[in-house]
Amino acid sequence: MDDILIAIAFFATAFGIIYVIFTARNRERMAMIEKSINPAEFKPQNNTGALLKWALLIVGLGLGFFVGSLLETYTGIRQEPAYFGSVLFFGGTGLLVAYLIHHKKKED
């Protein structure tokens, strides 16, 4: 019985969040139209920098899990510090590399 209630609550919450997002977006667009502003001008532009940042972050996290596994297996480091330290280090390194690439591309 509890499983059914949890599932219903989960789907009701998901539906509620989606409903609020769409109604808020509709209200915002209607307010823009009332003020004679074209909503099409505010569409998000193609942002390749964000894609690069997320890609390198995910690669860094994967590499961090791999190195954490190696540290746990072949050294005397416990599981938690090996994984957390490696994931945070390589995830941060991935973000740093993405920043440096984006900064270098912006200069050119």
Buried (B, 14 or more C-beta within 10 A) or exposed (E): EEEEEEEEEEEEEEEEEEEEEEEEEEEEBEEBEEEEEEEEEEEEEEEEBEEBBEEBBEBBBBBBBEBBBEBBEEEEBEEEEBBEBBBBBBBEBBBEBBBEBBEEEEEE
